[in-house]
Amino acid sequence: MTCLWYPSRTGAIFDESAKKDDEVFRTAVGDLNQNEEILQTEKITFSVTFVDGSNPFQAVQEACELMNQGILALVSSIGCTSAGSLQSLADAMHIPHLFIQRSTAGTPRSGCGLTRSNRNDDYTLSVRPPVYLNDVILRVVTEYAWQKFIIFYDSEYDIRGIQEFLDKVSQQGMDVALQKVENNINKMITTLFDTLRIEELNRYRDTLRRAILVMNPATAKSFITEVVETNLVAFDCHWIIINEEINDVDVQELVRRSIGRLTIIRQTFPVPQNISQRCFRGNHRISSTLCDPKDPFAQNMEISNLYIYDTVLLLANAFHKKLEDRKWHSMASLSCIRKNSKPWQGGRSMLETIKKGGVSGLTGELEFGENGGNPNVHFEILGTNYGEELGRGVRKLGCWNPVTGLNGSLTDKKLENNMRGVVLRVVTVLEEPFVMVSENVLGKPKKYQGFSIDVLDALSNYLGFNYEIYVAPDHKYGSPQEDGTWNGLVGELVFKRADIGISALTITPDRENVVDFTTRYMDYSVGVLLRRAEKTVDMFACLAPFDLSLWACIAGTVLLVGLLVYLLNWLNPPRLQMGSMTSTTLYNSMWFVYGSFVQQGGEVPYTTLATRMMMGAWWLFALIVISSYTANLAAFLTITRIESSIQSLQDLSKQTDIPYGTVLDSAVYEHVRMKGMNPFERDSMYSQMWRMINRSNGSENNVLESQAGIQKVKYGNYAFVWDAAVLEYVAINDPDCSFYTIGNTVADRGYGIALQHGSPYRDVFSQRILELQQNGDMDILKHKWWPKNGQCDLYSSVDTKQKGGALDIKSFAGVFCILAAGIVLSCFIAMLETWWNRRKGSRVPSKEDDKEIDLEHLHRRVNSLCTDDDSPHKQFSTSSIDLTPLDIDTLPTRQALEQISDFRNTHITTTTFIPEQIQTLSRTLSAKAASGFAFGNVPEHRTGPFRHRAPNGGFFRSPIKTMSSIPYQPTPTLGLNLGNDPDRGTSI
């Protein structure tokens, strides 16, 4: 496939003194030829020629030569002298002519006055907008209310350019003087001193207090330097310099050399806020040497250079449009010398395509109206304050354009500290704790209070002014609208319905473009308001010091040690002390180990060395575990350990469980949007936040006012991003202490008082605010609304108040539950034992079950043993005596028993535990007992259930021991002495 190449030859005529125009033109053609999205099959070729701007004949001759070569359009950058001749030639030959007016050596332009008799035959398009210097100067002078001033202009300027202005001010009765500044300024000033008398020189100095300079920047610098050094001006002078060609370097130099007040009026062009987009215009990338403000070439460019680049961009788009519409007209070689030469047939079509196709370039929007002119122009008004010092700062006072006129306040009034008698109209927006309604009585003006009101009162008391305050009609701080106007509080200042604006108003670059701000009276940072996590009730907080696995290990250890103790005693039975009631069963071993673990003590029946070694290690283990538990329990019951996962803006941006937003179209909203959409922002936090905030074009998570956001946090799952100072006040004063805040510690902006552009109150307000900060009064006002020791903790994420740490019933609910469970379980077991014993007793007959001897026979025998003739009255009372073998061993002798009462009505029972493998057993009591009781052989009894007396006094079944009733009969004393055997006994 063969691609056709369409040459697009363009002719250019430049003034011979404007070499930079040629450089920019070639750079533009090179940039566009490399852009395949605009120029695909066509490429721009060009022919450039230089002429003397004051020689119209030469300009026409060079233009004819270019037309003879064949061109689609003619671009010219020359003065007004040759512009009319080129216009006539382009109209005759039907060649689109894009004219860029330039002035000599940066002198302000004057209108060229091109004749446009027939629009259909007019092929000249004025790329630069018309000269609006007359309108701008008139508005500025009127705003400053000047009545007497002098105009200085250089030798290169055509004074006819301000003739319209002179006529209007004369009609208004202003006293205006004109003076031409010669090239040799030193000589001119010297001549003034030589020719003028002292009285005349003083009047001249008074005239110089108000002056307008219409000259190129170089001449203005020299002139200001001379008059300052010769003491012709004082610090109370005010000069206005107007020139479209003044750049940033010139502004700084002019301010440095001047004293008094200086106002500079210059043409300005829109610059993209995003630094990365400064060199991009749609689908076209501009060379960095032209768009980078730090590049030396870009810093020294003239306005005509910028319009030349945009002109080439406009032609390239027009050529591309013609090819897309398939209405391309080939270039024709035209001759201007022939008498009957015909114009180019495609000229009208090419002209209409160029007029209809606007572009966005270095100068902003480049388009043409019906009259063939570019209506888009903006002037910037810069200024300094009064002062004697050199090198004062410059700030933007306002702007002007033909559509909306002046935007800003240029009141020329030197202000002193005494403002008594002045009444200011103050606009505000309600925002706690900055501005709040304190009293609202029907029929009376509302009274306001708050931190900002306290600051305003401090200024009022010091300066002596009074104020009237009202709330902005739309209750908004202000943002730019689609038509370029502002709403809200800022809009009230822009439209001059209020003198100052005060509230939680932050200082932003966009707001500073339309209003003035005092120095910040409080730092600003973005914060987040969240609802505290509700404190959960853990009934078993007493178990919290140890993990579940550790509790399981401790329980297992108790069982294991109890088993080991039992096994050690079973392998090596211990010998118990006299009268000990403890047996070495598995049950008792477990109970003893548990009792020692919970530090409840108990009898220690284990006397073997192995068992004591085991218990010593166990007691040390229990001591360490219980001590650790006690220490951890105190910490868990007194310190709340509930923490939130969101502790910073980074944490907020990384999670999606809690939605968050801010007030739609607010300063916070714009702050997050700018940082979130900036591709050069290193921190991805703002881009993540912007994705959440901008859901559904911002309607899903954002609110219309701050109070709605606070309520949304209180009653829902939501986080509110807003001014940190406002959120801290809300969190401190919430009656339920249900909020906590997070935010940035770095304050990148501040709260300020807004005033009209050029307001005379700005400096004195700023000075007084600095004094309040220096002497500590501002801190006192802050502590009034943000106390350090509030009732609520700002930064704690748990639902607690800053009170004492007393423990409540919730902390010990689990302990009471465990106690209640133990009581219920013990009662249940007692009921079960009672039922079991009754059931067993009703099922087995008493004789078969008990196997006990006849108690009446026992009574008679005991009575016969214990009674003699000397004491017939001594009887045992009718009662019951329960004896163990050890008790019998300690019974008194017969002589001692004579002192005891009658035993005839006494039941004596002893209990023994006899292994089943023993057939017969004889027992020999000690000498004391044997003298009173004699026991016969003990036969084996296998029938019937047997009863085993437990340590607690009850009976339970035993699979290895039987219980039998032993009949009473004398028996010889055996050689086996079992008196000290704890596991043996006798049942009578």
Buried (B, 14 or more C-beta within 10 A) or exposed (E): EEEEEBEBBBBBBBBBBBEBBBBBBBBBBEBBBEBEEBBEEBBBBBBBBBBBBEBBEBBBBBBBEBBEEBBBBBBBBBBBBBBBBBBBBBBBBBBBBBBBBBBBEBBBBBBBEBEBEEEEEBBBBBBBBBBBBBBBBBBBBBBBEBEEBBBBBBEBBBEEBBEBBBEBBEEEEBEBEEBEBBEEBEEBBEEBEEEEEEEEBEEBBEBBBBBBBBBBBBBBBBBBBBBBEEEBBBEEBBBBBBBBBBBEEBBEBBBBBBBBBBBBBBBBBEEEEEEEEBBBBEEBEBBEBBBBEEBEBBEEBBBBBBBBBBBBBBBBBBBBBBBEEEEBBEBBEBEBEEEEEEBBEBBBBBBEBBBEBBBBBBBBEBBBEEEBBBBBBBBBBBBBBBBEEEEBEBBBBBBBBBEEEBBBBBBBEEBEEEBEEBEBBBBBBBBBBBBBEEEEEEEEEEEBBBBBBBBBEBBBEBBEBEBEBBBBEEBBBBBBEEEEEBBBBBBBBBEEBBBBBBBBBBBBEBBBBBBBBBBBBBEBBBBBBBBBBEEEEBBEBBBBBBEEEEEEEBEEBBEEBBBBBBBBBEEEEBEBEEEEEBBBBBEBBBBBBBEBBEEEEEEEBBEBEBBEEBBEEBEEBBEEBEEEBEEEBEEBBEEEEBEBEBBBBBBBBEBEEBBBBBBBBBBBBBBBBBBBBBEEEEEEBBBBBBEBBBBEEBEEBBBEBBBEBBEBBBEEEBBBBBBBBBBBBBBBBBEEBBBBBBBBEEEEBBBBBBBBBBBBBBBBBBEBBBEBBEEEBBEEBBEEBBEEEBEBBBEBBBBBEEEEEEEEEBBBBBBEEBEEEEEEEEEEEEEEEEEEEEEBEEEEEEEEBBBBBEBEEBBEBBBEBBBEEEBEEBBBEEEEEEBBBBEBBBBBEEEEBBEBBBBBBBBBBBBBBBEBEEEEBBBBBBEBBBBBBBBBBBEEBEEBBBBBBEEEEEBEEBEEBBBBBBBBEEBEBEEEEBBEBBBBBBBB
